[in-house]
Amino acid sequence: MPDGFEVTLTAEKFIEIPDYAVLIQNAVKEIGGKINLNIMDQGAYYADAVYGKSPWLDSDMGITNYGHRGVPNVYLTAPLKSDGTWNSAHFKNAEYDGLVTSYIGALDLEAQQAAASKIQTLLLDETPILFSYFYDYMSAARKGVTGTEATAMGHVFFQKAQVSAG
């Protein structure tokens, strides 16, 4: 875009998200773009959480805090399928929708992997959304404690936990 561009980035005021928005704003400025920030409290940002009544779903560009999920189906459907309830990118792609249906309905690992490969290629080509990081996936550790397992969903398993003496 040789003449630059201007867009409003709408985001929720939550943890580090406003700082992340400024980071993006500054990076875009370096390439000749202008991002105006609209940082909102969470209640106003999500509002009614339906199209036409939610800055989260209606903005041209946004940042939303997503938590981890136990299966990829949530991320493949809600924010990306044409009829997805979280589809803030307004991404509509019949081929993608069919691939996701195939992925979810696959009866064996090979079929699921084949669909996943096609989904990956399509999303890399189109890039309707970025999941840049999962902030909430942190856990603490202590010297001498082994065998604990933390998951990205916030679970901590202690079945194999051991504390060494000394």
N, C-alpha and C positions, 0 to 999 in steps of 0.2 A: 504494500500500500504506500506508494511513493508520496502521497499527500497526507499520510497519517490517518488516524481514525480517533473517534471519541465515543466512549461508552460509559454507562454507569454500572458499577459493580455493587450489588446489594448483598449484604452479609449480616449475619447475626452477631450480636455482641456476646461472645462466649469464649472463654479461655484465651487462646492466642489468635483467634480468627481475625480480629481487627489488625493486629500486627502483620499477619500473613497478607491481608488485603493491601496494606501499605507496601509491603515487599513486592507484590505483583504490580502495584501502581508505579513504583519506582523503576522496575525492570522494563515496563512497557514505555515509560517516558524515554528511556535510553534508545528505543527503536522508533521514536517519533509518534507514539500513540499517547492518548490522554484518557485516563480512567478517573472518573468522578466517583467518590466513595459515598455510599449510603449505608451506614452501619446502624442497625436497629436493635432494640431490645428483642429478646426471643419471642415474647408474646406478639409483638407487632410483626416480626419477621415471618413467623409461621401463620399468624392470624387464624383463619378458619381452616387452613390446610387443604383447600380445594381450589381448583383453577378459577381465576376471576376474583378470588378473595384472599390471596396469599402472595405477598412479595416473594416468598420462597419459590413458589411455582410460576410466578408471572414475570419475574425480572428478566432482563436481557442477558445478564451475567450475574452469577451468584456464587457464594461460598457457603456450604452447609456442613455441619459436623455430622459425620456418619459413624456409627459404631460398627464393630465387627459383627458378623453373622456366622452361624455354625455351618451353613451351606451357601454356595455361591448363587443359588436360585434367587434369593432376595435381591441381590445386586444385578442379576441378569434381567429381572422382570420389573420390579417397582420403578427404578429410575430410567430404564432404557427401552422397555417394550412400548409400542405405539400407544397402548392403553394403560401404561403404568401409572399407578397412583402418585408416584414421586417424580414423574418425568418432567422435571423443571427445564430440561434442555429442549423439550418439545420434539424429541427425536422420533421420527416416524420412518421405519424401514421394514417393509414386508419381508424381505429376505432375512433380516435379523430376527424378526418375530418367529419365523419358521424355524430358524436354527436353534433358537432357545427352546421352542416346543420340542424339537428333536433331542436336544441335550437333556432336558428334564425327563422325557419319556424313554430315553435310551435304556435298553434291557441288559446291556453288557458294557464293560469298561471301554472296549475298543470303539464302539459306536459313540459313546459319550466323548471320548478323546477326539474322534474325528469331528464331531459337532463343535467341540470346544476350540479346536484349531481354526475352523472356519469363522467362528465368532471372534476369536482373537484377531484374525486378519482383517475382518470387516471393521471392527472397532478401531484398530490401528489406522486404517485408511480414513475413517470418518471422524474419529475422535469427538464424539458428542459430549463427553464428560471425562473428567480426570478424578481419580481417587488417588490423591498425591501422597497421603500418609494416614496412619491411624494413630493419633495422639494418645488415645486412652490405653494403648497396649504397653503398659509398663508394669514391672513388678520389682519387688525388693529382694535382696539376697543378703545372707549373713555368712561370714566365714565359718566353716565347720558344719554347715547345714547342706545336705545333698539330697537328691531324689524328689524334690518338689517340682511340679510342673504347672506353669502358668499358661493360660490360654488367652487369646486376643479378645475373648468375650468377658474377661474379668474373673474367670474361674481359676481357683488354685487347688490342685490336687496334692494331697499329702500322703497317699497310700504307701508310697515308697520312701517317704522322708526319713532321714537319719541325721542324728546330731553326733558328731565325733567328739570324743573326750579331749579336753585340753584346749 
